Amino acid sequence: MRTPFCVKSYQLILGMLAGSMLCMSACKSTETDIQRASVEDKEQYSGGDNLTSNDLSDNAFGKQANNITFDEGVLFVVGNSLFQSNWVTAPSSVTSLDGLGPLMNQSSCGGCHFKDGRAKPPATETVTLNGLLFRLSIPGTGVHGESVHDPVYGEQLQDKAILGVTPESSVRVTYQPVSGQYADGTTYTLQKPVYELYNPNFGSFHAGLMVSPRIAQQIPGLGLLEAVSEPTILSFADETDKNKDGISGRPNYVWDVVNNKTSLGRFGWKANVATIKQQTAGALQGDMGITSSVFPASGLSESENELYSSLPNGGSPEISDEQLNKIIFYVQTLSVPVRRDWTDKDILRGKYLFSQLNCSGCHIPKMQTAGTHTVSVLNNQTIRPYTDMLLHDMGEGLADNRPDFLANGQEWRTAPLWGIGMVKTVNKHTNFLHDGRAFSLEEAILWHGGEAEKSATDFKKLSATDRASLIKFLESL
């Protein structure tokens, strides 16, 4: 028996409606649930063609640049050796590595930057500080706009000393819980560090002492950041927030000791250093008491110098220019690890959310190096550091309340995110931010305030699935 035409038409219409409803449902699901960013050409090469390493082992931060010459490779190897070597007290049979102290924080560069990576803060008040230092200053500014050092304890607290010398002070770190809640009801607890300097051994601290904790950062990619042109960095600035997105990054202009002029700050937690040369020489002096042609003085305060100036030293300067330049070249040519699983759908979803939450307003994903650096492999590279190298107000929660050149007590330089997902593999921890207070990437986001408060608030409104996608994206960097 033949089916009447009208019944056929009714069945056809029902089928079409059902199919249409299914399609609408699927399309809606795709748009709201799995919307994600596209894959960009070569985006896995965070350090560009020349400074991206495929090594994903616990030595991932210690790989040299691609395409360097044989002679440059030798420089890298020797620089690495000097970076990792322990300096010793003078006089010593190892004359090329003596002159340590008398006051110090560590005996080697690698003592703070273990495996060229990020230091871990103390988990309890009794743990020895390794890679966490304290900048000291008092109210006022110096002739070049720099902070004024404590008259007795100088610019940096040294909690260690050579045999027969008393360290400057002891440090106690405790943590206070800070609780919060996501929009979906999930609770979290952050840990706010509280620092106490006690048992000062050379007299009282200044009544107006300002203290800023700083954790040692990972160092791969620094040469590429040095190779980015100043106009490129300034193009990211929006000091008066003209685009009304709540982000108002501004440059820090600092005293450039190497070139004897005011220059754009690029390095350090507050962008308070202009060049890798000054950063390296400053760490040798401040962290280990090693003098150089850049910083020929010991770094001791006047009262400390009266006590210890008669002690043997390692020469004048204690590190030669040849040695210093090899360490600098090593730091400049350390490669960034290649990204992992960058085409994964959850990671692409996280990348999309990173942009939607305007995390990319400060953490600029991509830029180009200039063609003028003296180290040729750094030139003309498309890099993905996820930083603008500018200062941003991060709110009271992260404030150290200590100015540093143009940076005020609530401002910090945008930390580069490249390689951040490899910290757990290399350094066996997941501590982040300027003092390591965040015990995970999630906690690091939750600490964001000031200009980044809206992004942090919007992160708390995400579903658990989307929060996980965003973290997974960060872990892929």
PEJO-V113639 format. One record per backbone hydrogen bond with DSSP energy under -0.5 kcal/mol. CO is the residue of the C=O (numbers start at 0). NH is the residue of the N-H. Records with the same first field share a line. If there is no record, write none. Layout:
BEGIN
CO=NH + NH
END
This chain:
BEGIN
3=7
4=8
5=9
6=10
7=11
8=12
9=13
10=14
11=15
12=16
13=17
14=18
15=19
16=20
17=21
18=22
19=23
20=24
21=25
22=26
23=27
24=28
25=29
26=30
27=31
28=32 + 33
29=33
39=42
41=44
43=45 + 338
44=47
45=383
46=50
49=65
50=335
52=337
56=59
58=61
59=62
62=334
64=67
68=72
69=73
70=74
71=75
72=76
73=77
74=78
75=79
76=80
77=81
78=82
79=83
80=84
82=108 + 109
87=98 + 99
92=94
93=96
94=97
96=87
101=161
103=159
106=86
107=110 + 111
108=111 + 112
111=113
112=115
113=116
115=218 + 219
123=126
130=132 + 215
132=213
133=156
134=211
136=209
137=147
139=147
141=144
145=141
147=137
149=153
153=149
154=135
156=158
157=167 + 168
159=103
161=164
167=200
169=197
171=195
173=193
175=191
177=189
179=187
181=184
185=181
187=179
189=177 + 191
190=192
191=175
193=173
195=171 + 197
197=169
202=201
205=208
209=136
211=134
213=132
215=118
218=221
220=224
221=225
222=226
223=227
224=227
226=369
228=232
229=233
230=234
232=235
233=236
237=240
240=243
248=237
249=390
250=252
251=253 + 264
253=255 + 262
254=256
255=259 + 260
260=255
262=253
266=271 + 272
267=270
268=412
272=265 + 266
274=278
275=279
276=280
277=281
278=282
279=283
280=284
281=285
282=286 + 287
283=287 + 289
284=288
286=104 + 105
287=100
288=290
290=318
294=291
300=304
301=305
302=306
303=307
304=308
307=310
319=323
320=324
321=325
322=326
323=327
324=328
325=329
326=330
327=331
328=332
330=222 + 333
332=64
333=220
335=52
340=343
343=347
344=348
345=349
346=350
347=36 + 351
348=352
349=353
350=354
351=355
352=356
353=358 + 359
354=357
357=360
358=361 + 362
361=363
363=385 + 386
364=385
366=382
369=379
373=375
374=377
375=378
377=380
380=368 + 382
382=366
384=416 + 417
389=413
390=249
391=393 + 411
392=450
393=448
394=397
395=398
403=406
406=403
407=410
408=399 + 400
409=393
411=391
416=419
418=421
419=422
421=425
422=426 + 427 + 428
423=427
431=437
432=435
433=214
436=438
437=431
439=443
440=444
441=445
442=446
443=447
444=447
448=451
449=452
451=455
452=456
453=457
454=458
455=459
456=460
457=460 + 461
458=461
459=182
462=466
463=467
464=468
465=469
466=470
467=471
468=472
469=473
470=474
471=475
472=475
473=476
475=339
476=418
END
